[in-house]
């Protein structure tokens, strides 16, 4: 059968960090006879070569190529391209891993859209990845209609015929940013680029030892020499004008201004950041005309202007001020409605523990050129925030705690200027997000796990993320768990920082079922159990009850239903198999998602005592034997003590 995808993995001394990569490749939903894996070992000196050779022996679709060390990933990837047989080539780093359906989904998406390049949704585990690019699918993405330029890592699927037709290869040797050169040219020369955003295809992982190749300290001179090569590609394949300026702006923004901003800059040793500053300034003066910086956010534009004027000390001062500016998002309500969780919150920027205030008129110093000092810089940022408040944004993002997969939720937004006295105002965003567990993961249901809520606040010159919370303990939202979309979703507050999160199909005791008492249950004359539960359901929901008794034989199972009740609760109704329950004590377990594999049963703190004549009594759960013995001992000791006192 023709090979659909060749996975090329450059390898150099990954040690145990390659195991997740290997495991993910062996778990692929694409059949093994439809793809191949080509590991290119770049002269590893650890046990990896033997590990890969053994792997290839056990798996016919795995090949290993050994070569002398070349110094970086470019040559191993090129060797893998030349050895590949697939219709498409997928590039994976040895310390990252793929989603189980990544190859199948990306291949089918690329074929359906006749794409030369397919960009799969990424999740960053300790490493930054693009977020805006993956808001939704882009079957026909271009550098003009999508933020493709924000994704320049090599982890793409590329049509092999395109690589052969263009002769496109990675720069080789000991160097940096070879992926920028390759991916930028691929974007610019491809007939079509498709972005798949509804499934996490690639997990970009920061190693515990922080030894990822891209995270190692770099030589500023060599780094920015390599960066110029990426700029050369843009200039080779575009004409002067707005598109070229917008593409070049990506390197000015990400590789230069962001390095010279906020906490990222302040974390560098002073002598090293001075060297980086001077190399950046050389590129800015040499390569970027006025149209490149013109499209930056206000804060970025100020930093770029200060760099151009060689004002290092002012860049540091602005970084110290801006590093203390952060958004804060406070939940004000969380309720279930129509099968979805509606979360209301406010968001605004703070500094030094206080909400930022702004001059109400929004006027500031002229926006062109570098500011005279820090006061003028902050005045410009304030004016930009007020003037642009009509376009301010607040997004709610759900992030899977285990995988870091992130998904935007639908948000309704209003903007309010709140008087703060002395002619100043606060800029407050009031938002309501709708989280539908059936579609919240990019159109798919939320999978089991813990999901943390983040808020991204865009205002003037800032776009920063924060957790949703904390909220004041008194009166903070406390919605019940919901049995919706075949999931059990529990909104909760984290213990350490009291932020808002969702528990999906994991919680047991926290669901509130342990607080049930016999008074919450009733049994009708015809054997129908009714039980009030502190669970939300949107509509009639099928459940399953399992009864474990003292009588001989296995457990009994009966279907039941949940229907909405007052106060966001529900009513469980289930027929009792009384003919099989006579003369025994029975304890119930409830499965809220019978179609789940495997189904999960939750113990209810109740028991049914059924007489031989069929009479039913709802009681509390029987006291375990050890507890009964302990109680008898306590009573005996207490009785003896009373006798000694009399």
N, C-alpha and C positions, 0 to 999 in steps of 0.2 A: 504494500500500500504506500502511495506517495507520502512523504514526510510533510506535514503541515507547518510545523514550527521547529526551528533549531534554537535551543536555549544555549547561549554562550556565557560561560562563567569564568572570568579571569580569577586566578587563585594565587595567593601568596601568603604563606604562613598564617592561616586563619585559626589554626588549632581547633578547639571545640566550637568556635563560633560558626563553623561551616555546617554544623549538624542541623540547625533549623532550616537552612537553605536546602540541604539534601532531602530532609523529610518532606518539605513542601513540594519539591519536584516529584517525589515518589507518590504524593497524594493527589496529583493532578487528575481532574475529571476527564481530561483528554486521554484517550486510550494510549498506552505506551507504544503501540505500533504506528501512532500518528504524530509522534514528536520524538525528538532526540535531544540529549543533553551533551554539550561539548564543554568539558572542563579543560581549561588551558592553564596548566601549572607553570607559573613563571619562576621556576627555580626555588621552590619552597625548601626550607631546611628543617622543617618540623616533621611530624608524622603524617602530614596530609597526602603526599604522593602515594604512600602505601594504602592509605584509607580510600583514596579515589580508585586506585587500581583494583582493590577488592570489590568496590562498588560496581565497577564496570564488568567485572567477572560475573557478578550476580544478576546484572540487569543489561540485557542486550542493547537497549536503546541509549545506554550511557557510554560515552567515549572519553578518553583522557589523552591529552597531548602534553608532553613534558618538553620544556625548553629552558635555556639558560636565562637567568634573571635579566630583564630588560629595564627595570627601574620604575615602571609605572604600568597602568592598566591598558594603555593604548595598543601596544603591540599584541598582548594576549587577545584582546578583542578582535583585532584584525586577523590574527591567525585563526580564530574561531569562525570569523566570517568566511574565510577562504576554505575552511574545512566543512562548512555547513551544507546541508542538502535540502533544508526545508524551504517551503514557499515563503515563509517569514522567518526573521531572526529576532529573538528576544534577548535583551541584555540584562543580566542579573549579577549583582555583586555578591561575593562569597560570604558576606556577613549579613545579608538581607534575606528575605524570603517572600514567596508568592502566596496569594490567596489560592485556595484549593481549586477554584474554577477559573483562575486567571487566564491560562493559555486558551482554554476552550472559548471563553467569552470574548477575549480580545481578538482571537482569530476570526470567529464568526462575525464580529462587529466590523473588523477590517474588510472582510470579503464582501459583506452586505453593502458597505459604503465605498468600495473600491479605493481604499486608503493605502497610501504608501507608508504612512506612519500612524501608529495607534498609540495613544497616550492613555494608560490605565490609571484609575484613581489610586492615589498614594495615601498611606498613613505613616506618620513619623513617630517612631518610638524613641523619644529623646532627641530627635533630629527634626529640623524645620522642613516642611513640605508645602507646596502650594495649596491654598484652600479655595480661593475665589475661582480658580480654573475649573474646580470640580463641583460647582453649584448644581450643574445639570449637564446632561449629555450634549456634546457638540459633534454631530455626525459629519459636518463639513466645516471644520474650524480653519481659520486663517489667522495670520498675525495681525490682521485688521479687525476681525470680529470676535476674537477671543484672546484672553491673556496667556497665549501659548508661551510667550517669551519668558514667563515666570517659571517655566519648567525646563531646565536645561541639563538636568542629570541624565545619564545615558539610558535609564531604565525604561526603554520604549520597545515596541515591536515594530520592525521595519521590513518592508517587502524586499526580498533578496534580489528580485529583478531590478528594483529601483537602485539598489546598491551597485549592482553590476553595470547598469546603464550609465550611472553618474560617476562610477569609480570612487564613490564616497568612502573614506576610511578615517580612522582616528589618527591624530598626530601621535607619533611614537617617541620613546625616550623618557628620561627622568624630567618630568615637567608637570605643570598644573593646567587645569581648565581645558584638557583635551576634549572633554565632553561638551563644553560650550561651543567649541569650534565645529564639532561633528553635528550636534543637534541643531544648531542655528542654521547651518547649511542645509540640513535635511528639511527643516521647516520651509526654508526659502525656495527649495527646488522641487518639493513634493507636489504632485498633482492634487492630492487631498490628504489632509490630516484629520483623524477622528479621535475625539476625546470621550472615553467611556467613564462615566461618573457614578453609575448606580451600583457599582460593586467595587470593593477594595481589592485591587489587583496586586499591589506592591507594598510591602512593609519595609520602610527605610529605618534601619536599626542603629542606635548608638551602642557600641559595645561597652561592657562594664569597665574594660581597661582603657576606654577612650582611644583605642589604637586604629580606628577606621582611617583609611588613607586620607579621606577628605577633611579629617579633623586635626591632622597633625599641623604643628606650627609651620608657617611657610616663610620663605625668603622674599621680602617685599619686592626686590628688584626683579627676580625671576618670575614672580607671580604676575606682576603687572606687565611684564614683557609678554607673557602668554596671553594675558587679557587683551592686549592690543591685537593679537591674531584673531580673536573673536570679532573685534570691531572691524577688522579688515574684511571678514566674511560679509558682514552687513553692508559695508560700503561697496563690495564687489557685486552684490546681487540686488541693490536698491539704488534708486535715483535720489539725489538731494531733495529734501522736502519733509512733510509731516511724518510719513511712515518711517523714514530713516531716523529722524529725530526721536520718534517714540521708541524705536528698537534700541538705539544707543542709550536712551534714558534708563533702560533696565540696568545696564552696568553702572551708570552713574549713581543710580538709586541704591541698588542692592550691594554692589561690590565696593562702593566708595562712600557715599553719604551715610548709609546705615552703619558702616564700620566706624564712622566718625561721629556717632550719635549715642546718647544715652548710656546705659549701663554697659553696653557692649564695648564702647570706647574706654570707659573708665576702668574696665577689668584688665586692660593691657598695661604692662610695665611702661613707664613714661618714655624710656629711651626707644623701645620698640614702636610705640604708637607715633612718636615723632618721625621715625623712619618711614612708617606706613603713610603718615600724613604727607610727607614730601614726595613719595612715589605717586600717591593719588593726585596731588597737585600737578605733577608733571603731565599725567594723562589728561587731566581736566583742561589744562592750558593748550595741550597739543592737539586734542582730538574732538573736543566738544564745543560747538558753536552755541550762540545764544538760544537757538530753538530747542536744544536738548534740555537745558535746565528750566526752560519756561513752563514745562508741563509738570514740574514737581509739586508735591504738596508744599504748603507754606513753610513748615518747619524744615523740610528737606531743601527747599530753595534757599533758605537762610544759611544752612550749613554749606551748601555748594558755593554760595557767594563768599563766605568767609574763607573757604579753602582757596578759592581763586585769588583772594587778596592776601593769602599767606598769613592769616590771623589765627595761629594755632591756639593761643591762650583764650581767645574768645570762643573758639570751638569747644574747648574744655569747659569753660564757664557755662555755655549753653547746654552741654551734655549733663552737667551737674544739676542744672535747673530742670531740664526736661526729663531726666531720669527719675525725678520724684513725681511726675505727673502720671496718674493712672486712673482708669475708669473704675467706677463702683456701681454694681447692679444689685438692687434690693428687691426681692420678691414681695409683692403686696397681696396677691391672691393666687390660689391654685385650686381649680375645681374641674370635675368631670362633666362633660356635656357632649351628648351625641356620640359617645364612644371615643372621645378625644379628651386629652388633658389640656385645659386652657390655663396658661401661666401668665399672670400680669406682673410687671416689674417696672421700676424706674431705673434710669441710668444717667449718670453724669460724671464728669471728670473731677478728680480730687487731687490735692497736693498738700503734703504735711498734715494729713488727717482732716482737712477741711475742703468743702466743696469750692471749686474754682468760681470766682466771680469775674464779671467782664463789664467794661464800660458799655452802658446801655445804647449809646449812639453808634457803636461799632466802628467809629473812625479811628484810624491809627496812622502811623508814619507811612510814607510812600513805600509801596511794596517792591520797587525795583532796587537792585543793588544790595550791598551788604549793610546791615544796621550799624549805627555808630557804636552801640554798646549793648549790654545785656538787657537793660531796661527797654530800649527801643525794640530789641528782638522779641521780648515777651509781649510788648504792646502790639506788635504786628500779629503775633499768634492769636492774641485775644480778639483783635479786630477781624481776623480771618474766621474765627469761630463764630462770632456774632453775624457777620455778613453771610456766612455760608450755612447758618443754622437751618434754613429751609431745606437743605439737602442732607442734614445730619441723619445717620442711620444707626440702628441697633439690631443686630442679628442674634438669634438664639441658635447655638450650635450644640448638638448632643455628641459627646465623645465617649467611645467605648474605652473603659479604663484599661482593659487587658490589651487591646490591639492599637489604641489611639485612632481608630477609624472615626471620622468626623462627618456629621451631616447637618446641613442647614434646615431649620424649621420655618414654617410660615409665620410671619410676624405682621401685626397691624400696629401702626405707629402714629403717635401724635407728639407734637413738640410744644413746649411751654416755656415762656420767659418768666421767671419768678423773680420779683423785686427783692433785692438784697440790701437796699439802703444806699444812701450817698451816690445816687445815680448809677448804681451797678446792678447787675442781674445775674441770676444763675440760669444756665441752659440745661433744662431737664427734658429728657426723653421718657415718654410713658408708652409702654409697649405691652401687647398681649400676644403671646406665642401660642400656636396650636400644635400640640404633639399628638399625632394619631399613631398609636402603636402598630397599626396595620401597614403604614406606609412611611414611618419616620426614618428608616434607614435607606434613604435614596429611592423611595418607592417600594421598598420591601419591608417586611415586619422587623421590629427590633428583635435581635437574637438574645438568648439568655446571657445575662451578665450584669455588670454595673455600668450605668451610663451617667456621666457627669455633665451638668449643664454649664456652658460657657456663654458669655455675651461679648460680642465684638461691637465696639462703639466707634463710629466714624464721625468726627467733628472737626471742622476746619483743617488744621494741619496734622491731626492725630488719627490713627486707626490702631487701637490696641484691644487686647482681650482681657477678660477677667472672669472669675467664677461667678455664678449666680448665687449671691448671698454674701455674708450671713444676713438673716433677718432677725429683728428683735424676738427673743423667745416668747415674750408675752404677746399673744394674739397672732403669732405667725401662722401661715397657712398649714393645715394638716389634713390634706385630703386622704381618704381611705385608699386601700389597694383596689385596683380594678381588674376584673376578669374580662379582658377585651381581646379580640382578634386572636383567640387561641393562646393568649399570654396572660400571665399574672404580673401586673405592673404595680410596684409599690413606690410612690413618691416618698422620699425621706430626706432627713438632714444629716450630713456627715457628722461624726462625733467630734473630731478634732477642730475643724474650722466652721462647722455648722453651715455648710454650703448645700445647695439643692442638687439632688441626684435621683436617679431612678434605679430600682432593683427589678430586674426582669427574670422571672422564673427561678429565683434563688431563695427568697425569704421564706421563712416558716413561722417562727414565733412572732415576728414583727407584723404579721398580717392582721393581728387582733383576734384571731380565732381562739387563742388560749383563754380569752376572757369570757367565753360563752359559759352560761350556766343552764341548769335544767329548766329554769323559767323561760328561757328563750325558745324552747321547743314545745311542740304539741303533737299528739298522735290522735287522729280521728278514729271513729268507730270502725271504719272500713280499712284501717291500717295505712293511712297516708301520713307520713312524717312532714311536719312543717317546722322550719328552723330559721329564725331571723339572723342574718349574717352581716357583719360590718364590711361588706364588699360591694363595690360599684359594678353594675352591669348596665349596658346600654339597652338591651332588649332580652328577650327570652334566650337563655344560654343553657346548652346541654352540659351536664356534669355526670360524674359517676361516683356512687357510694360503694365502699367496700366494708363489709361487716366481718369482724373477727370475734368468734365466740368461744365459750367454754365447752360447747357441745362437740361431739366427734365430727370429723369431716373438715374440709377446707373452708376458707373464707367464702362469703356470699357477696355477689356484686349485683347492683341494681342501678339502672339509669335514673337520673333526676333532672330537675330544671331549676335554674335561678331566674327570677323575674325582678325587675326594679321595684324598690320599696321607697318609702319616704326617707328623706335625709341622706341620700347617697348610699343607702344600704340596699340589701336584696333579701328575697325570701326564697329559701330552698324548699322544694317539694319533691318528695320521693316516696314511691310505694314501698312498703316493707314486705319482705317474703316471710310472712308470719308462720306459714305452714312449716318452714324449715328452721324457725328460730325458737320453737317452743322449748321451755324448760332449760333455758340457758341465759347467760349474761353476754351481751354483745357490745363491742366497741366500734365506733364508726371511723372511717378515714374517707376524706373527700378529695376527689381529683377534679380540678377546675378546668383542665384542658385534656379531655379524654383522647384526643387525636395526636397528642404529643408522643414522641418516641424517645425514650420510654415514658409512659405516663407517670406523673408525680403525685403521690397520695399524701395528704396532710392529715395528721391525727386531730380529731375533735375531742375536747375534754368532757365528753359525755359518755353515757352508757345506757343501754336498753336492757331492762330485766323483763323477760317474757316468761310468763307462767306456762305450765303444761296446758292450762285451759285457754291460753291465748291472750290473757290480760297483759297489758304493756305498761311499764313504769319507766319514766325517764329519770335517771339518777346521774350523780357525778361519777367520774371514773373510779374504778376500784382502787383502793390503796395497795401499792405493791407490797409483797410479802416482807422484805427487809424493813420497810417503813412500819408495817404493822408490828413487827417484833420490837423495833425501837420504841414505838409508842407504849407497848406493854411494859417494857423495861422502865421507861420513864414513870409510868403510873405506879409500878411496884416500888420504885425508889421513893417517889413522893409519898406513897401510903406509909412506908416504913418510917419516913421522917416525921410524918404527922403523929404516928403512934409513939415515937420516942418523946415527942414534945408533950404528950398528954399524961 
